[in-house]
Amino acid sequence: MAKLKIKSGDTVVVTTGVHKGAEGKVLKVMLDKNKAIVEGVNTAKKHEKPSAANPQGGITEKEAPIHISNLALIDPKSGKPTRVGYRMEDGKKVRFAKKSNQAI
């Protein structure tokens, strides 16, 4: 299983596809599928039957997973997409933005 450079809580931008340019916060990362769920991006309508949790039923919108390769981390300094690198600082491994060389 590959290690992913995007983690939950990161702010990302979609680089390709229908939702290109959309920004959002990563809610969940699925390591086994190399996908992530991004807040407000790639929403799908789900038809739900009435239940105890949702007595009315109806159509709800839910975020669908999007492939990690279509996401880029937002640089905290410039606000633009950047690649992610790793380096050692004070004996700890930290992620850093390649564009601004700033630790994330």
C-alpha positions as CSV (number, residue, x, y, z in Angstrom):
1,M,0.0,0.0,0.0
2,A,1.4,3.4,-1.1
3,K,1.8,6.3,1.3
4,L,-0.3,9.3,0.2
5,K,0.9,12.9,0.5
6,I,-2.6,14.2,1.2
7,K,-4.0,13.9,4.7
8,S,-7.4,14.6,6.3
9,G,-7.8,18.3,7.1
10,D,-5.6,19.5,4.2
11,T,-7.0,22.1,1.8
12,V,-6.8,20.9,-1.7
13,V,-7.7,22.0,-5.3
14,V,-9.0,19.7,-8.0
15,T,-6.6,19.8,-11.0
16,T,-8.5,17.8,-13.6
17,G,-12.0,16.7,-14.5
18,V,-15.5,18.2,-14.2
19,H,-14.7,19.9,-10.9
20,K,-11.4,21.4,-12.0
21,G,-10.5,24.5,-9.9
22,A,-12.8,23.6,-7.0
23,E,-11.2,23.9,-3.6
24,G,-12.2,22.2,-0.4
25,K,-11.0,20.5,2.8
26,V,-10.2,16.8,2.8
27,L,-12.8,15.1,5.1
28,K,-11.5,11.5,4.6
29,V,-8.7,9.6,2.9
30,M,-9.2,6.1,1.6
31,L,-5.8,4.5,1.5
32,D,-6.8,1.2,0.0
33,K,-8.6,2.9,-3.0
34,N,-6.2,6.0,-3.4
35,K,-9.2,8.3,-3.1
36,A,-10.3,11.2,-0.9
37,I,-13.6,12.8,0.0
38,V,-13.4,16.6,-0.4
39,E,-15.9,18.9,1.2
40,G,-18.3,20.4,-1.4
41,V,-16.6,18.7,-4.4
42,N,-17.9,15.8,-6.5
43,T,-21.4,15.8,-4.9
44,A,-23.8,13.0,-5.9
45,K,-27.5,12.8,-5.3
46,K,-28.7,9.8,-3.3
47,H,-32.3,8.7,-3.2
48,E,-33.1,7.6,0.4
49,K,-36.1,5.7,1.7
50,P,-37.8,7.0,4.8
51,S,-36.1,5.6,7.9
52,A,-35.9,6.4,11.6
53,A,-32.9,8.7,11.0
54,N,-34.6,10.4,8.0
55,P,-38.4,10.0,8.4
56,Q,-39.1,12.2,5.4
57,G,-36.9,10.3,2.9
58,G,-36.1,12.1,-0.4
59,I,-33.0,13.1,-2.3
60,T,-29.9,14.0,-0.4
61,E,-26.6,15.3,-1.7
62,K,-23.4,13.6,-0.6
63,E,-19.7,14.0,-1.5
64,A,-18.4,11.2,-3.6
65,P,-14.7,10.1,-3.5
66,I,-12.3,11.6,-6.0
67,H,-8.9,10.1,-7.0
68,I,-5.8,11.4,-5.2
69,S,-4.0,12.0,-8.5
70,N,-6.6,14.7,-9.4
71,L,-5.9,16.7,-6.2
72,A,-3.1,19.1,-5.4
73,L,-2.3,20.6,-1.9
74,I,-2.8,24.3,-1.5
75,D,0.4,26.2,-0.5
76,P,-0.2,27.9,2.9
77,K,1.9,30.9,1.8
78,S,0.8,31.7,-1.7
79,G,-2.6,29.9,-1.9
80,K,-1.6,28.1,-5.1
81,P,-1.3,24.4,-5.8
82,T,2.0,22.8,-4.8
83,R,3.7,19.5,-4.6
84,V,4.6,17.9,-1.3
85,G,8.0,16.9,-0.1
86,Y,9.4,15.4,3.2
87,R,12.4,16.5,5.2
88,M,13.8,16.0,8.7
89,E,13.5,19.0,11.2
90,D,14.7,18.5,14.8
91,G,14.6,14.8,14.4
92,K,11.0,14.8,13.1
93,K,9.9,14.0,9.6
94,V,7.7,16.9,8.3
95,R,5.9,17.7,5.1
96,F,6.7,20.8,3.2
97,A,5.4,22.7,0.2
98,K,7.8,22.6,-2.7
99,K,6.8,26.0,-4.0
100,S,7.4,28.0,-0.9
101,N,9.7,25.6,1.0
102,Q,7.4,26.1,4.0
103,A,6.6,23.3,6.5
104,I,2.9,22.2,6.4
